[in-house]
Amino acid sequence: MKANWSDIKVGSGVGDRTFGPVTITDIVKYQGASGDFHPAHHDIEYAKSHGYPNVFSLGLLSAGYLTTMATDWLGPENVRRFSSRFRGIVWVGDVLICSLEVARKYEFEGERRVDLELRCIRGNDTVVESEATFVVVGDRG
């Protein structure tokens, strides 16, 4: 569902979105696209020989899920700021729950804007926390 300025309220969101269970293919595709070809992200034997239970992805994969959630709602052309704090590793088999909440709704330099707080969790563990600013164009419906 696309954003409608008149319907956006501080404290509201678009509902949680689930990604996963994460597969080795998901990790390999993301790591390749990001240019990170470290063997811990695609070679199970290498990962295990270095003390990891399996291959893994770092915060950018889950931050990408948060970005997808926000841009599906507000449009990629409307991003003004996006920052993330990485808190955990994403493992094969993880189910990630992503959420966003409108923290602020305002006008700035002639633009209607919203500040978002986003979170990606695995169970009780936060994997990524993000903040973003988007422009809301018109009353898109």
N, C-alpha and C positions, 0 to 999 in steps of 0.2 A: 504494500500500500504506500503510495506517495504522500508526502507531507502536505498538509493544508494549514496555512498560517493561523487561521481562525480557530482551528481545533487543537493546536499545540498548547500545552499547559506545562508550567514548571512542575517537575516531579513525575511527568508522564513519560511514556516510552512507547515502544512498538511490540512489547512482549519479548520473552526470551526466544533465542534461536539456538538450536542444537546442531553441532557439527561433529561428525564421527559416527562410529568409532574410527579413529585415525588409523590409516593403513600405512604400510611401508611405501606404497605407491604415492600416497598423499605427501609423505615426507620427502621422498626422492624428487617428485615433481616440483615441490616448493623450493627445496634446497638447490636444485638445478637452475630454476628460474632466477633465484637470488644470487647465483654465482658461487655458492658455498659448496664446494665439492669435497669437503673433509670426509674421510671414510667413516667416521662415527655416525654419519647421517645416512649411509647406504650399505655399509658392509657389516653384517651382523657379527661375524667372527672378530673383526677388528674391534667393534664396540665391546664385545664380551671380554676380549683380551685386555682391555683397558678398564675393566671393572664395571661396565654398564650392563644392564640386563638385556638391552636391545638397542637398535638404532633409535635416534631421537631427533627432535627439532627444537630449536630455541624459540624465543619469543616472537620473532617476526611472522611465523606461520599463524599463530593465534591472533596477533595484531592484524594480520591480513583478514582473518575472519571478522574481527570487529569492524574493520574498514568496510568490508563487503556489506555488513549489516547496515551501517550508517549511510553508505552511498546508495544502497538499494532504496532507502527511505527518502534521502534528501538530494540525491544526484551527485555524481562524481565531479561535475563542473562547479559545484557549489562549496567545495572544501576551501576553507580559509586557513585552517590550522589543524594539525593532528599530531599528538605526541603520545608516547607510550613508555611505561615502566615495566620491564620484564621481571617477573617474580618466580617463574618456574619453567621446567622442561616439559615438553609434550612428548609422550611415549606412544608407541604403537598400541592401539586398543583404547586409548583415552577417548572419552566422550566429553566434549567441551560445551559448556553452556555459556552463551554470550548474551549480555544485556546492555541496554543503554537507557539513560535517563536524561531528560532535559533539566539542566542545572540553572539555566538563565535564558530568558527570551527578551530581546531588546532590539532597538534600532541604532545603527552606527553608520555615520557618513552616508545616509540615504539608503542603507541596506537593512532588511529585516534579517536578524541573526539569532541563532541559538547556540548556546554552549552545551556540550554533551559530556556526560561522564559515562564511560564504557568499561565493562569488566568481562573478562573471560575466566571461567572457573572450571576446575576438574574436581569433582567431589566437593570437599571443603577447602580446597587449596586454590588461591588466586594464581592464575598463570600470567595474566597481563592486565594492567589497569591503563586506560587511555583517557585523554581529554581531547575534545575537538570543538572547533567552531565551524559552523556552516551558515551559508546564506539560504534563506527560504524565499524562493521566487514565486510571487503571486499566491493565489489560492489554488495551487495544483490539486487536482483531484483524480 
